[in-house]
Amino acid sequence: MKANQKYFPLLDAAGRLTHQFLVVSNITPADAGAVTSGNERVVRPRLADAQFFFNQDRKRTLASRVPGLDKVVYHARLGSQGERMRRVQALARAIAAQMPPTYPVDLAERAALLAKTDLLTDMVGEFPELQGIMGRYYAAHDAEDPLVAEAIEDHYKPRFSGDELPRSDVGFALALADKTETLVGLFGIGERPTGDKDPFALRRHALGIIRMLMERGHGIAVSRFIDAAVPVFGQVAGFADSGADVQSFLFDRLANMLREQGATAQEVDAVLAQRPQIFAEVPARLAAVRAFVALPEAAALAAANKRVGNILRKSEGVKDGSGFAPERLAEPAEIALAQALQAVGPQAHQCYAAGDYTAALRALAALKAPVDAFFDHVMVNADDPVLRANRLALLARLQAAMNQVADLSRLAA
C-alpha cells in the first residue's frame, strides 16, 4: 500500500493494522465516494495477489528452496547465490568462533543457509523490497528457531544511516558475514568504488560493518574476520587477496565518519594511525586523546614524540627497546628519564589494559620534565656505538609507552 499505491495504512490504538487507509487527492470531486471506491478497487486486487503469493509460498519450506540458489546468478565472476550462500555460511561460522563460547554456532550456520532463499519466493519476486522480511515470516511458519527467523530479516541491517542493528548475536554474525563477503569478494575482482561511482553500495556496506563493530563488536578484531573471508573465495578464478585493501577502506570510512561527528583531523589521525583492531574501543580512545590535548603538557609531549619517531626512523638496527641496559646509562638526564619511565610506564600500561585510556594518557604528563631535560642535555647519536644503541633503545621504550592509546606524534603542530 505504501510503496506501490502511496496510501497511508491506518493503525488502531494498539498499533495493529486496520482495514482502513488514507488517500491524498488533489481534486475536489462532487462525489468523494467515487474517489474512495476507485481506490478501493485498485488496492483490493494488489492485496489479493499478495495473499495468494503468501499462501502459495508457504506450501514449500525455505529449506526445500536451498538447491534453487545454485541456479540464480549473483555475479558473473563470483558465481551463483548458492556459491555465495556457502561462502557466507563459512564466514558466519568463523565469526561465531570469535565470540563467547556459549555462542550458538549452529544457529548462525542455519540462518546463513536460509538467508537468501526468500529471493526464490513469489512474494519477494513481486515485492522485492520485502526480502528478508518474508524470509522471517516463512522461517517462523517452517518452525525454524526464532533466532534463525529473526536473523534472516536482520542480516540486511543496518540498511541505511540511522537504521537499527541486528537484534541478536545470530543476526549480528550473519549480517557481518554477509557484508564482509560482499566487500572482500567485489574488491577481490577489482569492483571498487571510484569517485562518486559505487554501483554495489560498498560504502554503505562498510559503514554498516563499522556501526556494528563500534556498537556491538566488543572483542571482535577487524583483521581476524577479514582474513577469514579471503580463503572462502579460493574457487573464484582471478580472485586477488583483497584483505589489506578492505581493511584500509574500512579505516578510511571510519575516519570520515568520526570527522563528520565533530572530531578534528589530528585527533582522528592519532587514534587510527595505530590501526586499532577493536572498533568498539575507538570512541574511548578518541575521548582520551581529546582529554590529553587539553593538558598543559600535551603540546610538548606530542612534539617530543614526533622527534623520537624521526630519530628512530633514521637509526639502523633499533626496532624496539629490547636491547636497553640500565647499567649503561651515563648522563644524569638519561638516568632520570629511565627512572621516570620505569615509574610511569607500568602505571600507564595498567590503565590501558583496564580500558581506561584517558587515565593512561594523563599518566604520561609526568614525563614532560625528564623528556625535556633528556633532549636538552643528552647527545643521542653518541660516538660510542654501545652508548648510542642504548639511548636509542631507551627512546624506543619511551615511544612504546606513549603510543599505546594513540600515535601522539600526530598531534604535534
MARGU-899926 format. One line per field, with one value per residue (C-alpha): residue number from 1; chain; z, x, y. Coordinates in nm, 4 decimals. Layout:
BEGIN
k = NUM | ...
c = A | ...
zz = Z | ...
xx = X | ...
yy = Y | ...
This chain:
BEGIN
k = 1 | 2 | 3 | 4 | 5 | 6 | 7 | 8 | 9 | 10 | 11 | 12 | 13 | 14 | 15 | 16 | 17 | 18 | 19 | 20 | 21 | 22 | 23 | 24 | 25 | 26 | 27 | 28 | 29 | 30 | 31 | 32 | 33 | 34 | 35 | 36 | 37 | 38 | 39 | 40 | 41 | 42 | 43 | 44 | 45 | 46 | 47 | 48 | 49 | 50 | 51 | 52 | 53 | 54 | 55 | 56 | 57 | 58 | 59 | 60 | 61 | 62 | 63 | 64 | 65 | 66 | 67 | 68 | 69 | 70 | 71 | 72 | 73 | 74 | 75 | 76 | 77 | 78 | 79 | 80 | 81 | 82 | 83 | 84 | 85 | 86 | 87 | 88 | 89 | 90 | 91 | 92 | 93 | 94 | 95 | 96 | 97 | 98 | 99 | 100 | 101 | 102 | 103 | 104 | 105 | 106 | 107 | 108 | 109 | 110 | 111 | 112 | 113 | 114 | 115 | 116 | 117 | 118 | 119 | 120 | 121 | 122 | 123 | 124 | 125 | 126 | 127 | 128 | 129 | 130 | 131 | 132 | 133 | 134 | 135 | 136 | 137 | 138 | 139 | 140 | 141 | 142 | 143 | 144 | 145 | 146 | 147 | 148 | 149 | 150 | 151 | 152 | 153 | 154 | 155 | 156 | 157 | 158 | 159 | 160 | 161 | 162 | 163 | 164 | 165 | 166 | 167 | 168 | 169 | 170 | 171 | 172 | 173 | 174 | 175 | 176 | 177 | 178 | 179 | 180 | 181 | 182 | 183 | 184 | 185 | 186 | 187 | 188 | 189 | 190 | 191 | 192 | 193 | 194 | 195 | 196 | 197 | 198 | 199 | 200 | 201 | 202 | 203 | 204 | 205 | 206 | 207 | 208 | 209 | 210 | 211 | 212 | 213 | 214 | 215 | 216 | 217 | 218 | 219 | 220 | 221 | 222 | 223 | 224 | 225 | 226 | 227 | 228 | 229 | 230 | 231 | 232 | 233 | 234 | 235 | 236 | 237 | 238 | 239 | 240 | 241 | 242 | 243 | 244 | 245 | 246 | 247 | 248 | 249 | 250 | 251 | 252 | 253 | 254 | 255 | 256 | 257 | 258 | 259 | 260 | 261 | 262 | 263 | 264 | 265 | 266 | 267 | 268 | 269 | 270 | 271 | 272 | 273 | 274 | 275 | 276 | 277 | 278 | 279 | 280 | 281 | 282 | 283 | 284 | 285 | 286 | 287 | 288 | 289 | 290 | 291 | 292 | 293 | 294 | 295 | 296 | 297 | 298 | 299 | 300 | 301 | 302 | 303 | 304 | 305 | 306 | 307 | 308 | 309 | 310 | 311 | 312 | 313 | 314 | 315 | 316 | 317 | 318 | 319 | 320 | 321 | 322 | 323 | 324 | 325 | 326 | 327 | 328 | 329 | 330 | 331 | 332 | 333 | 334 | 335 | 336 | 337 | 338 | 339 | 340 | 341 | 342 | 343 | 344 | 345 | 346 | 347 | 348 | 349 | 350 | 351 | 352 | 353 | 354 | 355 | 356 | 357 | 358 | 359 | 360 | 361 | 362 | 363 | 364 | 365 | 366 | 367 | 368 | 369 | 370 | 371 | 372 | 373 | 374 | 375 | 376 | 377 | 378 | 379 | 380 | 381 | 382 | 383 | 384 | 385 | 386 | 387 | 388 | 389 | 390 | 391 | 392 | 393 | 394 | 395 | 396 | 397 | 398 | 399 | 400 | 401 | 402 | 403 | 404 | 405 | 406 | 407 | 408 | 409 | 410 | 411 | 412 | 413
c = A | A | A | A | A | A | A | A | A | A | A | A | A | A | A | A | A | A | A | A | A | A | A | A | A | A | A | A | A | A | A | A | A | A | A | A | A | A | A | A | A | A | A | A | A | A | A | A | A | A | A | A | A | A | A | A | A | A | A | A | A | A | A | A | A | A | A | A | A | A | A | A | A | A | A | A | A | A | A | A | A | A | A | A | A | A | A | A | A | A | A | A | A | A | A | A | A | A | A | A | A | A | A | A | A | A | A | A | A | A | A | A | A | A | A | A | A | A | A | A | A | A | A | A | A | A | A | A | A | A | A | A | A | A | A | A | A | A | A | A | A | A | A | A | A | A | A | A | A | A | A | A | A | A | A | A | A | A | A | A | A | A | A | A | A | A | A | A | A | A | A | A | A | A | A | A | A | A | A | A | A | A | A | A | A | A | A | A | A | A | A | A | A | A | A | A | A | A | A | A | A | A | A | A | A | A | A | A | A | A | A | A | A | A | A | A | A | A | A | A | A | A | A | A | A | A | A | A | A | A | A | A | A | A | A | A | A | A | A | A | A | A | A | A | A | A | A | A | A | A | A | A | A | A | A | A | A | A | A | A | A | A | A | A | A | A | A | A | A | A | A | A | A | A | A | A | A | A | A | A | A | A | A | A | A | A | A | A | A | A | A | A | A | A | A | A | A | A | A | A | A | A | A | A | A | A | A | A | A | A | A | A | A | A | A | A | A | A | A | A | A | A | A | A | A | A | A | A | A | A | A | A | A | A | A | A | A | A | A | A | A | A | A | A | A | A | A | A | A | A | A | A | A | A | A | A | A | A | A | A | A | A | A | A | A | A | A | A | A | A | A | A | A | A | A | A | A | A | A | A | A | A | A | A | A | A | A | A | A | A | A | A | A | A | A | A | A | A | A | A | A | A | A | A | A | A | A | A | A | A | A | A | A
zz = 0.0000 | 0.0897 | -0.1731 | -0.4708 | -0.4174 | -0.1991 | 0.0525 | 0.4285 | 0.6095 | 0.9389 | 1.2717 | 1.5806 | 1.9274 | 1.9921 | 1.6746 | 1.4806 | 1.1112 | 1.0350 | 0.7146 | 0.6541 | 0.4707 | 0.3726 | 0.0210 | -0.0632 | -0.3711 | -0.5473 | -0.6761 | -0.5158 | -0.6597 | -0.6344 | -0.5093 | -0.2885 | -0.2717 | -0.6311 | -0.5398 | -0.2360 | -0.4233 | -0.7099 | -0.4789 | -0.3035 | -0.6400 | -0.7124 | -0.3820 | -0.3482 | -0.6332 | -0.5136 | -0.1675 | -0.3160 | -0.5222 | -0.2113 | -0.0161 | -0.2985 | -0.3177 | 0.0601 | 0.0694 | -0.2257 | -0.0847 | 0.2448 | 0.0669 | 0.0400 | 0.3172 | 0.2854 | 0.3288 | 0.0208 | -0.1826 | -0.0982 | -0.4105 | -0.6270 | -0.5189 | -0.7411 | -1.0438 | -0.9563 | -1.0751 | -0.8085 | -1.0129 | -1.3419 | -1.1799 | -0.8258 | -0.9203 | -0.8074 | -0.4975 | -0.3849 | -0.4006 | -0.2209 | 0.0456 | 0.1191 | 0.1492 | 0.3889 | 0.5870 | 0.6281 | 0.7268 | 0.9769 | 1.1350 | 1.1583 | 1.3132 | 1.5613 | 1.6688 | 1.7762 | 2.0044 | 2.3580 | 2.3959 | 2.4524 | 2.1070 | 1.9070 | 1.6015 | 1.4618 | 1.4552 | 1.2654 | 1.0076 | 0.9734 | 0.9319 | 0.6644 | 0.4798 | 0.4596 | 0.4451 | 0.0668 | -0.0035 | 0.0113 | -0.3107 | -0.4793 | -0.3413 | -0.5396 | -0.2793 | -0.2981 | -0.6756 | -0.6874 | -0.3991 | -0.3892 | -0.1006 | 0.1232 | 0.1000 | 0.4478 | 0.5926 | 0.4139 | 0.4990 | 0.8672 | 0.8239 | 0.6223 | 0.8609 | 1.1526 | 0.9570 | 0.8983 | 1.2763 | 1.2467 | 1.5635 | 1.6401 | 1.6394 | 1.2899 | 1.1630 | 1.3159 | 1.1735 | 0.8199 | 0.8379 | 1.0335 | 0.8172 | 0.5807 | 0.8684 | 0.9017 | 0.5573 | 0.5834 | 0.8173 | 1.1474 | 1.0820 | 1.3740 | 1.4144 | 1.4173 | 1.7354 | 1.8326 | 1.8188 | 1.5461 | 1.3308 | 1.4134 | 1.2960 | 0.9793 | 0.8912 | 0.9480 | 0.7378 | 0.4551 | 0.4302 | 0.4641 | 0.1899 | -0.0374 | 0.0294 | 0.0116 | -0.2949 | -0.5037 | -0.4025 | -0.4954 | -0.8559 | -0.8887 | -0.8418 | -0.6142 | -0.5627 | -0.7701 | -0.7180 | -0.6937 | -0.8536 | -0.6178 | -0.8080 | -0.5455 | -0.2484 | -0.0943 | 0.1067 | 0.2659 | 0.3433 | 0.5000 | 0.7192 | 0.8263 | 0.9344 | 1.1192 | 1.3077 | 1.4106 | 1.5309 | 1.7156 | 1.8909 | 1.9393 | 1.8341 | 2.1669 | 2.1317 | 1.7548 | 1.5692 | 1.2192 | 1.0725 | 1.2000 | 1.0250 | 0.7080 | 0.6973 | 0.7413 | 0.4409 | 0.1877 | 0.1786 | 0.1079 | -0.2425 | -0.3258 | -0.6192 | -0.7855 | -1.0952 | -1.0920 | -0.7338 | -0.5644 | -0.1882 | -0.1007 | 0.2784 | 0.3244 | 0.0812 | 0.2521 | 0.5895 | 0.4519 | 0.3011 | 0.6402 | 0.8205 | 0.5589 | 0.6029 | 0.9820 | 0.9639 | 0.7534 | 0.9929 | 1.3014 | 1.1372 | 1.0425 | 1.4080 | 1.5143 | 1.5808 | 1.4346 | 1.1606 | 1.4010 | 1.6699 | 1.4238 | 1.2653 | 1.6062 | 1.7011 | 1.3681 | 1.2915 | 1.5322 | 1.3299 | 1.6409 | 1.5595 | 1.8028 | 1.6622 | 1.9809 | 2.1574 | 1.9148 | 2.0871 | 2.4201 | 2.2533 | 2.0825 | 2.4102 | 2.5763 | 2.3052 | 2.3439 | 2.7211 | 2.6623 | 2.4210 | 2.6978 | 2.9298 | 2.9531 | 2.8893 | 2.5714 | 2.3097 | 2.4408 | 2.4734 | 2.1246 | 1.9803 | 2.1718 | 2.0497 | 1.6920 | 1.7455 | 1.8910 | 1.5907 | 1.3488 | 1.5351 | 1.5433 | 1.1744 | 1.0820 | 1.3103 | 1.1891 | 1.3776 | 1.6599 | 1.6210 | 1.9856 | 2.3357 | 2.3969 | 2.3991 | 2.6702 | 2.9616 | 3.2648 | 3.3717 | 3.0519 | 3.1307 | 3.1763 | 3.1819 | 3.4757 | 3.2366 | 3.0717 | 3.4119 | 3.5258 | 3.2126 | 3.2570 | 3.6209 | 3.5294 | 3.2551 | 3.4947 | 3.7306 | 3.4761 | 3.2178 | 3.4298 | 3.5627 | 3.2099 | 3.0863 | 3.3761 | 3.2907 | 2.9233 | 2.9953 | 3.2055 | 2.9170 | 3.0974 | 2.8064 | 2.9473 | 3.2673 | 3.0617 | 2.8669 | 3.1718 | 3.3433 | 3.0671 | 3.1792 | 3.4424 | 3.1646 | 3.0274 | 3.2514 | 3.2176 | 2.8416 | 2.8015 | 3.0120 | 2.8114 | 2.4804 | 2.6344 | 2.7870 | 2.6145 | 2.2747 | 2.1393 | 1.8480 | 2.0600 | 1.9017 | 2.1214 | 1.9344 | 2.2585 | 2.4269 | 2.1132 | 2.0817 | 2.4484 | 2.4169 | 2.1052 | 2.2893 | 2.5739 | 2.3237 | 2.1675 | 2.5109 | 2.5618 | 2.2268 | 2.3018 | 2.6387 | 2.4897 | 2.1861 | 2.3327 | 2.3039 | 2.0021 | 1.7985 | 1.9895 | 1.7301 | 1.5021 | 1.7478 | 1.7047 | 1.5251
xx = 0.0000 | 0.2770 | 0.5348 | 0.3123 | -0.0055 | 0.1266 | -0.1512 | -0.1280 | -0.2358 | -0.4089 | -0.3349 | -0.5520 | -0.4614 | -0.2588 | -0.0548 | -0.2284 | -0.3069 | -0.6732 | -0.8761 | -0.8737 | -0.6296 | -0.5870 | -0.5570 | -0.4468 | -0.6196 | -0.5511 | -0.9083 | -1.2353 | -1.4944 | -1.8666 | -1.8928 | -1.5985 | -1.7406 | -1.6345 | -1.2709 | -1.2947 | -1.4467 | -1.1991 | -0.9017 | -1.0548 | -1.0948 | -0.7257 | -0.5882 | -0.8078 | -0.6507 | -0.2975 | -0.3741 | -0.5417 | -0.2281 | -0.0113 | -0.2363 | -0.2233 | 0.1571 | 0.1815 | -0.0353 | 0.1458 | 0.4910 | 0.4087 | 0.3405 | 0.7190 | 0.9720 | 1.2665 | 1.4994 | 1.3495 | 1.4425 | 1.8146 | 1.9165 | 1.7469 | 2.0032 | 2.2610 | 2.0523 | 2.0419 | 2.3370 | 2.4850 | 2.7742 | 2.9244 | 3.2674 | 3.1622 | 2.9142 | 2.5627 | 2.3650 | 2.4259 | 2.8023 | 2.7672 | 2.5496 | 2.8173 | 3.0816 | 2.8650 | 2.7926 | 3.1644 | 3.2324 | 2.9439 | 3.0915 | 3.4345 | 3.2893 | 3.0897 | 3.4124 | 3.5495 | 3.2549 | 3.1922 | 3.1983 | 2.8222 | 2.7584 | 2.5138 | 2.7302 | 2.4778 | 2.2072 | 2.4352 | 2.5074 | 2.1384 | 2.0452 | 2.3148 | 2.1842 | 1.8315 | 1.9007 | 1.8660 | 1.6025 | 1.3139 | 1.4554 | 1.3018 | 0.9514 | 0.6653 | 0.6099 | 0.9631 | 0.9583 | 0.6564 | 0.7638 | 1.1497 | 1.1560 | 1.0206 | 1.3349 | 1.4389 | 1.1031 | 0.9218 | 1.2102 | 1.1375 | 0.7666 | 0.8313 | 1.1025 | 0.8621 | 0.5962 | 0.8507 | 0.9092 | 1.2707 | 1.4357 | 1.3050 | 1.6624 | 1.7154 | 1.3931 | 1.4858 | 1.8394 | 1.7076 | 1.5344 | 1.8105 | 2.1067 | 2.0274 | 2.0608 | 2.1689 | 2.0292 | 2.0817 | 2.2241 | 2.0420 | 1.8799 | 1.8604 | 2.1200 | 2.0502 | 1.8680 | 2.0528 | 2.4059 | 2.2884 | 2.1689 | 2.4842 | 2.7152 | 2.5119 | 2.4912 | 2.8644 | 2.9413 | 2.7101 | 2.8539 | 3.2130 | 3.1652 | 3.0334 | 3.3259 | 3.6050 | 3.4542 | 3.3983 | 3.7307 | 3.8990 | 3.7754 | 3.8522 | 3.4988 | 3.5824 | 3.4161 | 3.5706 | 3.4873 | 3.1109 | 3.0513 | 2.9585 | 2.7223 | 2.7373 | 2.6853 | 3.0155 | 3.0465 | 2.7097 | 2.8204 | 3.1412 | 2.9522 | 2.7200 | 3.0173 | 3.1700 | 2.8495 | 2.8017 | 3.1595 | 3.1581 | 2.8254 | 2.8211 | 3.1575 | 3.3409 | 3.6270 | 3.5918 | 3.9126 | 3.8741 | 4.1706 | 4.0539 | 3.7176 | 3.8503 | 4.1371 | 3.8798 | 3.6846 | 3.9681 | 4.0085 | 3.6367 | 3.6932 | 3.9517 | 3.7491 | 3.6954 | 3.9132 | 4.1353 | 4.0493 | 4.3161 | 4.3710 | 4.1900 | 4.2114 | 4.4552 | 4.2637 | 3.9313 | 4.0840 | 4.2162 | 3.8746 | 3.7066 | 3.9556 | 3.9053 | 3.5279 | 3.5690 | 3.7931 | 3.5349 | 3.2576 | 3.4494 | 3.5327 | 3.1687 | 3.0792 | 3.2998 | 3.6475 | 3.9414 | 4.1552 | 4.4550 | 4.2613 | 4.1255 | 4.4673 | 4.6287 | 4.3781 | 4.3581 | 4.7309 | 4.7657 | 4.5084 | 4.3058 | 4.1560 | 3.8641 | 3.6402 | 3.4312 | 3.7340 | 3.7685 | 3.5252 | 3.7071 | 4.0465 | 3.9204 | 3.7806 | 4.1162 | 4.3039 | 4.0727 | 4.1324 | 4.5092 | 4.5108 | 4.3629 | 4.6611 | 4.9273 | 5.1983 | 5.0320 | 5.1970 | 5.5497 | 5.4986 | 5.3498 | 5.6443 | 5.8904 | 5.7104 | 5.7419 | 6.1122 | 6.1631 | 5.9879 | 6.2120 | 6.5259 | 6.4240 | 6.3287 | 6.6770 | 6.8559 | 6.9613 | 6.9064 | 6.6899 | 6.3377 | 6.2275 | 6.3633 | 6.4625 | 6.8352 | 6.8091 | 7.0547 | 7.0134 | 7.3734 | 7.4974 | 7.3310 | 7.5872 | 7.4286 | 7.2099 | 6.9317 | 6.9073 | 6.9145 | 6.6284 | 6.4270 | 6.4751 | 6.3637 | 6.0582 | 5.9675 | 6.0061 | 5.7609 | 5.5100 | 5.5204 | 5.3630 | 5.1005 | 5.0018 | 5.0010 | 4.7813 | 4.5271 | 4.5484 | 4.4915 | 4.1876 | 4.0427 | 4.0865 | 4.2579 | 4.2092 | 4.3967 | 4.6665 | 4.7381 | 4.7129 | 4.9794 | 5.2207 | 5.2131 | 5.4755 | 5.7243 | 5.7346 | 6.0155 | 6.2521 | 6.1893 | 6.2706 | 6.5852 | 6.6931 | 6.6836 | 6.8477 | 7.1437 | 7.1928 | 7.3503 | 7.1514 | 7.3836 | 7.6951 | 8.0224 | 8.0314 | 7.8120 | 7.7176 | 7.6101 | 7.4218 | 7.2367 | 7.1359 | 6.9965 | 6.8018 | 6.6610 | 6.5528 | 6.3758 | 6.2079 | 6.0729 | 5.9548 | 5.7747 | 5.6075 | 5.4833 | 5.3474 | 5.1779 | 4.9665 | 4.6376 | 4.7190 | 5.0122 | 5.0723 | 5.3188 | 5.0192 | 4.9060 | 5.2232 | 5.1785
yy = 0.0000 | 0.2459 | 0.1579 | 0.0805 | 0.2838 | 0.5693 | 0.5097 | 0.5673 | 0.2472 | 0.3244 | 0.1580 | 0.1222 | 0.2480 | -0.0695 | -0.0219 | -0.3015 | -0.2636 | -0.1901 | -0.2331 | 0.1425 | 0.3678 | 0.7311 | 0.8709 | 1.2237 | 1.3659 | 1.6950 | 1.7297 | 1.8340 | 1.5957 | 1.6439 | 1.2851 | 1.1843 | 0.8341 | 0.7745 | 0.8501 | 0.6222 | 0.3308 | 0.3751 | 0.3484 | 0.0505 | -0.1213 | -0.0617 | -0.1887 | -0.4979 | -0.6966 | -0.5986 | -0.7309 | -1.0375 | -1.1070 | -1.0716 | -1.3068 | -1.5607 | -1.5436 | -1.5705 | -1.8818 | -2.0424 | -1.9714 | -2.1413 | -2.4691 | -2.5119 | -2.4735 | -2.2383 | -2.5363 | -2.7025 | -2.3939 | -2.4050 | -2.6093 | -2.3461 | -2.0858 | -2.2576 | -2.1585 | -1.7865 | -1.5755 | -1.3492 | -1.2074 | -1.3220 | -1.3722 | -1.4589 | -1.7290 | -1.8139 | -1.7231 | -2.0810 | -2.0342 | -1.7047 | -1.8654 | -2.1250 | -1.8525 | -1.6522 | -1.9678 | -2.0420 | -1.6835 | -1.6726 | -1.9848 | -1.8178 | -1.5019 | -1.7088 | -1.8786 | -1.5382 | -1.4716 | -1.6106 | -1.9926 | -2.0021 | -1.8588 | -2.0792 | -2.1515 | -2.3978 | -2.1293 | -1.8902 | -2.1598 | -2.2420 | -1.8758 | -1.8334 | -2.1398 | -1.9959 | -1.6212 | -1.5803 | -1.8459 | -1.5993 | -1.4493 | -1.7559 | -1.6958 | -1.5447 | -1.2760 | -1.1378 | -1.1796 | -0.9462 | -0.7201 | -0.7187 | -0.4709 | -0.7492 | -0.9641 | -1.0683 | -0.9660 | -1.2501 | -1.4810 | -1.4225 | -1.4988 | -1.8135 | -1.9366 | -1.8931 | -2.0843 | -2.3630 | -2.3827 | -2.2719 | -2.1449 | -1.7919 | -1.6586 | -1.8017 | -1.6429 | -1.3086 | -1.3241 | -1.3785 | -1.0413 | -0.8677 | -0.9676 | -0.6783 | -0.4297 | -0.1591 | -0.0766 | 0.2992 | 0.5633 | 0.5512 | 0.2135 | -0.0281 | -0.3029 | -0.6789 | -0.7735 | -1.0923 | -1.2327 | -1.4719 | -1.1827 | -0.9862 | -1.2666 | -1.3234 | -0.9528 | -0.9100 | -1.2192 | -1.1091 | -0.7569 | -0.8761 | -1.1361 | -0.8609 | -0.6269 | -0.8858 | -1.0539 | -0.7426 | -0.5877 | -0.9159 | -0.8955 | -0.5249 | -0.3880 | -0.0973 | 0.2411 | 0.5196 | 0.8855 | 0.9167 | 0.5759 | 0.2940 | 0.0631 | -0.2124 | 0.0249 | -0.0851 | 0.2354 | 0.1602 | -0.1970 | -0.0628 | 0.1835 | -0.0965 | -0.3078 | -0.0105 | 0.0660 | -0.2956 | -0.3264 | 0.0061 | -0.0507 | -0.4284 | -0.5694 | -0.5913 | -0.8379 | -0.8839 | -0.7919 | -0.6489 | -0.8346 | -1.1733 | -1.1847 | -1.0214 | -1.2710 | -1.5470 | -1.4160 | -1.4314 | -1.8155 | -1.8733 | -1.7322 | -1.9972 | -2.1353 | -1.7948 | -1.7547 | -1.4476 | -1.3582 | -1.1431 | -1.1296 | -0.8073 | -0.8280 | -0.5380 | -0.3153 | -0.3874 | -0.3022 | 0.0279 | 0.1006 | 0.0408 | 0.2656 | 0.5403 | 0.5255 | 0.5224 | 0.8312 | 1.0160 | 0.9191 | 1.0377 | 1.3709 | 1.4190 | 1.3601 | 1.6522 | 1.5106 | 1.7027 | 1.5534 | 1.5425 | 1.3573 | 1.1027 | 1.0574 | 0.9986 | 0.7291 | 0.5481 | 0.5616 | 0.2684 | 0.0698 | -0.0331 | -0.3711 | -0.3452 | -0.0713 | -0.0731 | 0.0816 | 0.3734 | 0.6148 | 0.5712 | 0.6202 | 0.9345 | 1.0714 | 1.0018 | 1.1902 | 1.4883 | 1.4898 | 1.4628 | 1.7574 | 1.9733 | 1.9039 | 2.1778 | 1.9154 | 1.7830 | 2.0032 | 1.9428 | 1.5680 | 1.5410 | 1.7338 | 1.5146 | 1.2033 | 1.3235 | 1.3925 | 1.0446 | 0.8916 | 1.0811 | 0.9735 | 0.6081 | 0.6040 | 0.7250 | 0.4771 | 0.1363 | -0.1846 | -0.0457 | -0.1859 | -0.1809 | -0.1296 | -0.4898 | -0.4076 | -0.1438 | -0.1861 | 0.0482 | -0.0069 | 0.1602 | 0.4937 | 0.7689 | 1.1140 | 1.2291 | 1.3337 | 0.9912 | 0.8215 | 1.0481 | 0.9701 | 0.5959 | 0.6202 | 0.8290 | 0.5846 | 0.2918 | 0.4619 | 0.5928 | 0.3114 | 0.0342 | 0.2759 | 0.3856 | 0.0266 | -0.0863 | 0.1842 | 0.0903 | -0.2792 | -0.1879 | 0.0137 | 0.3483 | 0.5203 | 0.8691 | 0.7811 | 0.6083 | 0.9271 | 1.1544 | 0.9467 | 1.0462 | 1.4110 | 1.3232 | 1.2510 | 1.6056 | 1.7376 | 1.4374 | 1.4189 | 1.7901 | 1.7510 | 1.4464 | 1.6308 | 1.9387 | 1.7551 | 1.4182 | 1.3525 | 1.0585 | 0.9825 | 0.9485 | 0.8406 | 0.5307 | 0.2738 | 0.0931 | 0.4162 | 0.5270 | 0.1948 | 0.2066 | 0.5592 | 0.4627 | 0.1618 | 0.3926 | 0.6178 | 0.3144 | 0.2221 | 0.5787 | 0.5760 | 0.2415 | 0.3692 | 0.6915 | 0.5408 | 0.2626 | 0.4526 | 0.6683 | 0.7965 | 1.1187 | 1.2463 | 1.3094 | 1.5794 | 1.7848 | 2.1158
